Amino acid sequence: MGAGDGRFALGGRYASYEGLEIDKGRRPLAELPSNAAIHYKCAFVHDDNGYAACIGNPPYVRHHDLNKTWRDLIAKRLGDETGQQLNRKCNLYVYFLFLALLKSRSDGLVSALVPYEWVSRPSASSLRAFIDANKWHVDTYRFTEPVFDGVLTTASISVIDKRKRDGQWCYFQLAANGDLAECGQVTGASGKILPYDDRGRLWAMRGMSPGTQKVFTLTEGQRVHAGLKHEDVLPCVTSLREVPPDLSHLTHTAFRKRFIDAGKRCWLIKSHSDTISERLQAYLDHVPKKQRNTTTCTLRDLWYRFSLADVPGLLISTGFTSFGPKVLVNSVGAHAVGSVCGVHSDSNIGFSRVREYLTRIDFEKRVVPHAKQLKKVEIRQLNAVLNSFSQWEVRDA
Ligand SMILES: C[S@@+](CC[C@H](N)C(=O)[O-])C[C@H]1O[C@@H](n2cnc3c(N)ncnc32)[C@H](O)[C@@H]1O
């Protein structure tokens, strides 16, 4: 499925191989054996099924980039055939895995090169539920080295064996030299994966996406150069990369040192406002069309009018490399933008205590690695952690 030039047809022992490839421009390899053929059509309109094995390196396409009508049609069809409610936010490769499970015979095998995250992401939960309902056996081999250039996700070879009906999920790590190691847990470490939860009285909210950071967030130099005054901007944080892990409070002094003087994007323009100063309007009028040609901007009546989120009590970098994310008590009232998320509360909570609680948790052991070095904690996982804060306070007191 998504056969490309048919390279997966080389080397195997089989009676016949049928490749499905939508792109007529991907010509078959000259050395394709005579019992292998490639059909140029969409895998989802191919009628045949009952295959002994369905294999592939399906395309990875995020849900925003899929044609909505096509996506809904396919999701409904796969849902009807599997009895599962597909999450419309899943990546295209999840639809391909569903299709492979439907097209392989009842004792067949599905093997695909897909991002490892499908074993834990909520958007793929219907796929896991379908596999669990049938008690099929799953082996996932997570590559410990990046195998695709420029793809910021950990790849895996995932094998679903319909013959073995033991309902087991086995997780392996696969090194570049071919060495295999079995890991007990999906995280590849000793901890159980963090659960996902809804908002409680303390909650995490993803960083704002005002449009494009290039236009909406400025460095101090860019602010001055654009002739904008402090009343035209709000403090913001787009990355905590340069902040030392032991810095606990983003005070005015720290903000000046780490963000303003360090030339970081630290000013969010106040283009959300009903009243825009002449200076800011002049800046907006001079933004080249090409720069503001983002989906977010083009969908708005006024391309620059974003909705401003509340100032969070804590700033957290969702990506981290070891132990846990950086957490800062937000003493400057900075807005969280992009991959920096915020923690909010509906009561007068002491955020220093929440920071203390969060920075003691070994997140590294409890999340699925995102890429070789990079780990990422999801917003709903932070919510699950935050929902246990009050229990921790009682215990720790
Ligand atoms: C990641 S590439 C893998 C190609 C090949 N297996 C390889 O390893 O080189 C995914 C392939 O899926 C094809 N594709 C995308 N959508 C498809 C569809 N609906 N039906 C069939 N092929 C599709 C793309 O054209 C592309 O060639």
The ligand as an SDF file (V2000), in Angstrom:
LIG
                    3D

 27 29  0  0  0  0  0  0  0  0999 V2000
    6.1620    7.1090    2.1110 C   0  0  0  0  0  0  0  0  0  0  0  0
    5.9590    6.6870    0.4370 S   0  0  0  0  0  0  0  0  0  0  0  0
    6.5400    5.0230    0.3780 C   0  0  0  0  0  0  0  0  0  0  0  0
    6.8990    4.5190   -0.9710 C   0  0  0  0  0  0  0  0  0  0  0  0
    7.6270    3.1650   -0.9700 C   0  0  0  0  0  0  0  0  0  0  0  0
    6.9780    2.1510   -0.1830 N   0  0  0  0  0  0  0  0  0  0  0  0
    9.0610    3.3500   -0.5070 C   0  0  0  0  0  0  0  0  0  0  0  0
    9.4550    2.8620    0.5270 O   0  0  0  0  0  0  0  0  0  0  0  0
    9.7950    4.0330   -1.2290 O   0  0  0  0  0  0  0  0  0  0  0  0
    4.2200    6.5490    0.3620 C   0  0  0  0  0  0  0  0  0  0  0  0
    3.6720    6.2660   -0.9880 C   0  0  0  0  0  0  0  0  0  0  0  0
    2.2530    6.1840   -0.8940 O   0  0  0  0  0  0  0  0  0  0  0  0
    1.6830    6.7060   -2.0680 C   0  0  0  0  0  0  0  0  0  0  0  0
    0.2700    6.9950   -1.7920 N   0  0  0  0  0  0  0  0  0  0  0  0
   -0.2380    8.0770   -1.1380 C   0  0  0  0  0  0  0  0  0  0  0  0
   -1.5750    7.9830   -1.0690 N   0  0  0  0  0  0  0  0  0  0  0  0
   -1.9330    6.8200   -1.6490 C   0  0  0  0  0  0  0  0  0  0  0  0
   -3.1710    6.1660   -1.8750 C   0  0  0  0  0  0  0  0  0  0  0  0
   -4.3160    6.6910   -1.4740 N   0  0  0  0  0  0  0  0  0  0  0  0
   -3.1470    4.9840   -2.5130 N   0  0  0  0  0  0  0  0  0  0  0  0
   -1.9830    4.4350   -2.9380 C   0  0  0  0  0  0  0  0  0  0  0  0
   -0.7860    5.0110   -2.7760 N   0  0  0  0  0  0  0  0  0  0  0  0
   -0.7580    6.1730   -2.1270 C   0  0  0  0  0  0  0  0  0  0  0  0
    2.5580    7.8970   -2.3750 C   0  0  0  0  0  0  0  0  0  0  0  0
    2.4390    8.3020   -3.7200 O   0  0  0  0  0  0  0  0  0  0  0  0
    3.9420    7.3630   -2.0220 C   0  0  0  0  0  0  0  0  0  0  0  0
    4.5600    6.7810   -3.1390 O   0  0  0  0  0  0  0  0  0  0  0  0
  1  2  1  0
  2  3  1  0
  2 10  1  0
  3  4  1  0
  4  5  1  0
  5  6  1  0
  5  7  1  0
  7  8  2  0
  7  9  1  0
 10 11  1  0
 11 12  1  0
 11 26  1  0
 12 13  1  0
 13 14  1  0
 13 24  1  0
 14 15  1  0
 14 23  1  0
 15 16  2  0
 16 17  1  0
 17 18  1  0
 17 23  2  0
 18 19  1  0
 18 20  2  0
 20 21  1  0
 21 22  2  0
 22 23  1  0
 24 25  1  0
 24 26  1  0
 26 27  1  0
M  CHG  2   2   1   9  -1
M  END
$$$$
